[in-house]
Amino acid sequence: MHDPMRHRVLRKIHYGWFVVGAGLLCIMASLGFGRFALGMLLPSMGNALSLSYSDMGIISTANFVGYLVAVLGCGFFVSRFGARKVIIAALLLVAVSMIGVSGADSFTEVLIFYMFTGVGSGASNVPMMALVSSWFVSRQRGRAAGFVVIGSGFAILISGKLVPFLNQVAGNDGWRLSWLALGCAVFAITLTCWLVLRDDPFQMGLVPVGSGTGPVTSCGGQELPVDRKTIFHLGAIYFLFGYTYVIYATFIVTALVQEKGFSEISAGSLWSIIGFLSIFSGPVFGTLSDKLGRKAGLVMVFSIQTLSYLFISLPLPRLFLFLSIGCFGIVAWSIPSIMAAVVGDVVGPKRAARAFGFITFIFGIGQIAGPYLAGRLAESTGSFSSSFAMATLFALAAVVLSAMFKRPTDS
């Protein structure tokens, strides 16, 4: 039956918010399933394939090498083919490579397939985050990007429950079934993104969200002068985020199971709590950065992350372990949302993909170095405490760099 009221409500919702919904699913597939499910899968996969801590770190690093390769050429392909086509092709690569991991029988096979997963993750994430700048004006970009990045939180929530369940059902081959199921889910999400995503509001006869509610800042086709010093400053901050958060995301479940005495199911529940809390991180801190400024948002987030890494690195009562998980979860995906917003502010929407791709390249170097060095450090010391302590120091450096940030324009 036709519902006139529902039809009128849908017409009042700007299509930009449907793009945000598809973007949420895109990030859930590319980063959430493609990357953050790894932390949940490593214990059982490591046992099945006899992987050392260093091997685990190298597998994670291979994913980030692929990610880094993708972001290098991402801006070129987006300018040539458009964001939508690049995102769809990249998501298909994520799906195929994850299914490849499910059938891998050796460390080398996992390494190769998972590197291609990283390529797809980078080639879908960067244009998706940059697309927000085309669909939203400056004062609403933080909130919009915040809703996009929570896709990773939903993925963590799902994997934290799904992986232990499938391990119980399939035993030693549970990790294979998990990779297969997640890969098929990425295929379904790819189809949704193909149906919903559009490169530009003007192609649909629309203007960016917020254009009709006040003065517009750097929207539409407007380009702003590129301040290279500001871009490099943002890149340095993003490097520190990439270096630190990935250590925690890659090894926290393994540390809980192998060092803290948690069962895989209990560790999975805690991983799911991180996923649940992280759902609020992007919208809350993205909106705060719209209201209070990008610098204040960055300082708040990195300060909370510093506490998270500090609490897990020290031999403190178990309460602090839960506080560490809470601190990490509540700010988990807020940095990418703030970065996507501030890049759009600094260079304008038309240059956002290239600029965000550049700082993501620097971010990717941090992601490559972080798990590799953390894995080596854990192997040499026999504990992940030293790795988390290293993350604490780097996060503190990010607080300082964020406090020094000066944006050339205001939202």
C-alpha positions in Angstrom: 0.0 0.0 0.0 1.3 3.5 -0.9 2.1 5.5 2.2 2.0 9.3 1.3 3.4 10.3 4.7 6.4 8.0 4.3 7.0 9.2 0.8 7.0 12.9 2.0 9.5 12.0 4.8 11.8 10.3 2.4 11.7 13.3 0.0 12.8 15.5 2.9 15.8 13.4 3.6 18.7 14.7 1.5 20.3 12.1 -0.7 23.6 12.9 1.0 22.5 10.9 4.0 21.8 7.8 1.8 25.4 8.2 0.6 26.5 8.3 4.2 24.5 5.0 4.8 26.2 3.3 1.9 29.5 4.7 3.1 29.0 3.2 6.5 28.5 -0.2 4.8 31.6 0.4 2.6 33.8 1.1 5.7 32.3 -1.9 7.5 33.3 -4.1 4.6 36.7 -2.7 3.6 38.2 -1.8 7.0 35.9 -3.5 9.5 35.7 -7.0 7.9 38.8 -6.6 5.8 41.1 -5.5 8.6 39.7 -5.3 12.1 38.3 -8.8 12.0 41.9 -10.0 11.9 42.5 -9.4 15.6 39.7 -11.7 16.4 40.8 -14.4 13.9 44.5 -14.4 14.8 44.5 -16.7 17.8 42.7 -19.6 16.1 44.4 -19.0 12.7 47.8 -18.7 14.4 47.3 -22.1 16.1 46.1 -23.8 13.0 49.0 -22.5 10.8 51.7 -22.4 13.6 52.2 -18.7 13.3 54.7 -16.9 15.6 54.1 -13.4 17.0 56.4 -12.1 14.3 54.4 -14.0 11.6 51.2 -12.4 12.9 52.8 -9.0 12.8 54.1 -9.5 9.3 50.6 -10.6 8.0 49.1 -7.4 9.4 52.0 -5.4 7.9 51.4 -7.0 4.5 47.8 -5.8 4.6 49.0 -2.3 5.3 51.6 -2.5 2.5 48.8 -3.3 0.1 46.8 -0.4 1.7 49.8 1.9 1.1 50.2 0.9 -2.5 46.5 1.6 -3.1 46.4 5.1 -1.6 49.4 6.1 -3.7 47.4 5.8 -6.9 43.9 6.4 -5.5 43.7 10.1 -6.3 44.7 9.5 -9.9 42.1 6.7 -10.4 39.3 8.8 -8.7 40.0 11.8 -10.9 40.0 9.5 -14.0 37.0 7.2 -13.3 35.2 8.8 -10.4 34.9 7.7 -6.8 32.0 5.3 -7.3 33.7 3.1 -9.8 36.9 2.9 -7.8 35.0 2.0 -4.6 33.1 -0.8 -6.3 36.2 -2.3 -7.9 38.1 -2.1 -4.6 35.3 -3.8 -2.6 35.2 -6.6 -5.1 38.9 -7.1 -4.6 38.4 -7.2 -0.8 35.7 -9.9 -1.1 37.7 -12.1 -3.5 40.9 -11.9 -1.5 39.2 -12.6 1.9 37.7 -15.7 0.4 41.2 -16.6 -0.8 42.5 -16.3 2.8 39.8 -18.8 3.8 41.3 -21.5 1.6 45.0 -20.7 2.4 47.2 -23.5 3.8 50.4 -21.6 4.6 51.8 -18.4 6.0 52.8 -17.3 2.5 49.4 -17.8 1.0 47.7 -15.8 3.8 50.3 -13.1 3.4 49.7 -12.7 -0.4 45.9 -12.8 -0.2 45.7 -10.5 2.8 48.0 -8.0 1.0 45.4 -7.8 -1.7 42.7 -7.3 0.9 44.8 -4.2 2.0 44.9 -2.9 -1.6 41.1 -3.1 -1.8 40.7 -1.6 1.7 42.8 1.5 0.8 41.3 2.0 -2.6 37.7 2.0 -1.2 38.3 3.8 2.1 40.1 6.9 0.8 37.6 7.9 -2.0 34.7 7.0 0.4 35.9 9.4 3.1 36.7 12.1 0.5 33.2 11.8 -1.0 31.8 13.3 2.2 33.4 16.6 1.3 31.4 16.7 -2.0 28.1 15.9 -0.3 28.3 18.1 2.9 29.4 21.6 3.6 32.2 22.3 6.1 30.2 22.7 9.2 28.5 19.3 8.8 31.4 17.3 7.5 32.7 16.1 10.9 29.3 14.7 11.8 28.7 13.1 8.4 32.2 11.5 8.3 31.6 10.4 11.9 28.6 8.3 10.8 30.6 6.8 7.9 33.5 5.5 10.1 31.2 3.7 12.6 31.0 0.9 10.0 34.2 -0.4 11.5 32.5 -0.5 14.9 29.6 -2.6 13.6 32.1 -5.0 12.0 34.0 -5.4 15.3 30.7 -6.0 17.1 29.8 -8.7 14.5 33.2 -10.4 14.3 33.5 -10.5 18.1 30.4 -12.7 18.3 30.5 -14.5 14.9 34.1 -15.8 15.0 33.9 -17.6 18.4 30.6 -19.1 17.3 31.9 -20.4 14.0 35.0 -21.7 15.8 32.7 -23.7 18.1 30.7 -25.0 15.1 33.6 -25.9 12.8 36.4 -26.5 15.3 39.9 -26.1 13.8 38.4 -24.9 10.5 36.2 -22.2 12.2 38.6 -19.4 11.1 38.3 -20.5 7.5 34.5 -20.4 7.7 34.7 -16.9 9.3 36.8 -15.6 6.4 34.4 -17.1 3.9 31.3 -15.7 5.6 32.8 -12.2 5.9 34.0 -12.3 2.2 30.5 -13.1 1.1 29.1 -10.3 3.2 31.5 -7.9 1.4 30.0 -9.1 -1.9 26.5 -8.1 -0.7 27.7 -4.7 0.5 29.4 -4.1 -2.8 26.1 -4.5 -4.6 24.4 -2.0 -2.2 27.2 0.6 -2.7 26.8 0.2 -6.5 23.1 0.9 -6.3 23.4 3.9 -3.9 26.6 5.8 -4.3 26.9 8.8 -6.6 30.0 10.9 -7.2 28.5 14.4 -6.8 25.2 16.0 -5.7 25.1 18.2 -8.7 24.8 15.1 -11.0 21.4 14.6 -9.3 20.3 18.2 -9.4 21.1 18.7 -5.7 23.4 20.9 -3.7 25.6 19.7 -0.7 23.8 19.1 2.6 23.7 22.3 4.5 24.0 24.6 1.5 20.5 26.1 2.2 20.9 26.8 5.9 23.5 29.5 6.0 26.7 30.7 4.4 28.5 27.9 2.6 32.2 27.2 3.3 34.2 25.3 0.7 31.5 23.3 -0.9 30.5 22.5 -4.4 33.3 22.9 -6.9 35.2 25.5 -5.0 39.0 24.9 -4.5 41.0 26.4 -1.8 44.8 27.2 -1.9 46.8 24.2 -0.8 48.8 24.9 2.3 51.5 22.2 2.1 52.8 22.8 5.6 49.3 22.2 7.0 48.9 19.0 5.0 52.3 17.7 6.2 51.3 18.5 9.8 48.1 16.6 9.4 50.1 13.7 7.8 52.4 13.6 10.8 49.4 13.4 13.2 47.8 10.7 11.1 51.0 8.7 11.0 51.0 8.6 14.8 47.4 7.5 14.8 48.1 4.7 12.3 51.2 3.6 14.2 49.5 3.3 17.6 45.9 2.2 17.1 46.8 -0.7 14.9 49.1 -2.2 17.6 46.1 -2.3 19.9 43.6 -3.5 17.3 45.9 -6.2 16.0 47.2 -7.7 19.3 44.6 -6.9 22.1 42.7 -10.1 21.6 45.9 -12.2 21.4 47.2 -10.5 24.6 43.9 -11.1 26.4 43.9 -14.8 25.5 47.6 -15.6 25.8 48.7 -13.3 28.6 45.7 -12.1 30.6 44.0 -15.5 31.0 40.8 -14.8 29.1 39.1 -17.5 27.1 38.6 -16.8 23.4 34.8 -16.3 24.0 35.5 -13.8 26.8 38.1 -12.0 24.7 35.6 -11.9 21.8 33.0 -10.4 24.1 35.4 -7.7 25.1 36.3 -7.1 21.4 32.6 -6.8 20.8 32.3 -4.2 23.6 35.0 -2.2 21.8 32.9 -2.5 18.6 29.8 -1.3 20.4 31.5 1.7 22.0 33.2 2.6 18.8 29.9 3.1 17.1 29.5 6.3 19.0 33.1 7.5 18.5 32.8 9.0 15.0 29.5 10.9 15.4 30.3 12.2 18.9 33.8 13.4 18.3 33.1 14.4 14.6 30.3 16.6 15.8 32.4 18.0 18.6 35.1 18.9 16.1 32.4 20.8 14.1 31.4 22.7 17.2 34.7 23.2 19.1 37.2 23.0 16.3 39.4 20.3 14.8 42.3 21.0 17.1 40.3 20.5 20.3 38.8 17.3 18.9 42.2 15.8 18.0 43.7 16.7 21.4 40.7 15.1 23.3 40.8 11.9 21.3 44.6 11.4 21.5 44.6 12.1 25.2 42.0 9.3 25.8 43.9 6.9 23.5 47.1 7.6 25.5 45.3 6.5 28.7 44.0 3.4 26.9 47.5 2.2 25.9 49.0 3.2 29.3 46.4 1.2 31.2 47.0 -2.0 29.3 50.8 -1.7 29.3 51.1 -1.6 33.1 50.6 -4.4 35.7 47.5 -2.8 37.1 44.4 -4.4 38.6 41.9 -5.9 36.1 39.7 -2.8 36.4 42.2 -0.8 34.4 42.1 -3.4 31.6 38.4 -2.7 31.3 39.1 1.0 31.4 41.6 0.6 28.6 39.1 -1.2 26.5 36.5 1.5 27.2 38.9 4.3 26.4 39.9 2.7 23.1 36.4 2.0 22.1 34.9 5.4 22.8 37.3 7.2 20.5 38.3 4.4 18.1 37.2 5.8 14.8 37.0 9.5 15.6 40.4 10.5 14.2 39.6 9.4 10.6 36.3 11.3 10.7 38.0 14.5 12.0 40.8 14.1 9.4 38.3 13.7 6.5 36.6 16.8 7.7 39.6 19.0 8.2 41.1 18.0 4.8 37.9 19.1 3.1 38.1 22.3 5.1 41.7 23.0 4.1 41.7 22.1 0.3 38.1 22.0 -0.7 36.0 19.1 -2.0 37.6 18.7 -5.5 41.1 18.2 -4.1 39.9 16.2 -1.0 40.6 12.8 -2.5 44.2 13.6 -3.4 44.9 15.4 -0.2 43.3 12.7 2.0 45.1 10.1 -0.1 48.4 11.7 0.6 47.9 11.9 4.4 46.5 8.4 4.3 49.8 7.3 2.6 51.7 8.7 5.6 49.2 7.1 7.9 49.8 3.8 6.1 53.5 4.0 6.8 52.6 4.1 10.5 50.3 1.1 10.0 53.1 -0.9 8.4 55.7 0.0 11.0 53.4 -0.4 14.1 52.4 -4.1 14.0 55.7 -5.3 12.7 57.8 -3.5 15.4 55.2 -4.4 18.1 55.3 -8.1 17.1 59.1 -8.1 17.2 59.2 -6.3 20.5 56.7 -8.7 22.0 58.7 -11.7 20.8 61.9 -10.3 22.2 60.4 -9.4 25.6 57.9 -12.3 25.8 55.0 -9.9 26.4 52.9 -7.3 24.7 53.3 -4.9 27.6 56.3 -3.3 26.0 54.5 -2.9 22.7 51.6 -1.1 24.3 54.0 1.1 26.3 55.6 2.1 22.9 52.1 3.0 21.7 51.5 5.1 24.8 54.6 7.3 24.0 53.6 7.7 20.4 50.0 8.7 21.3 51.4 11.3 23.7 53.5 12.7 20.9 50.2 13.0 18.9 48.6 15.0 21.7 51.5 17.5 21.4 51.4 17.7 17.6 47.6 18.2 17.7 47.9 21.0 20.2 50.3 22.7 17.8 48.0 22.4 14.8 46.9 25.7 13.2 44.2 25.5 10.5 44.3 28.3 7.9 40.5 28.5 7.7 37.7 28.0 10.2 34.6 25.9 9.9 
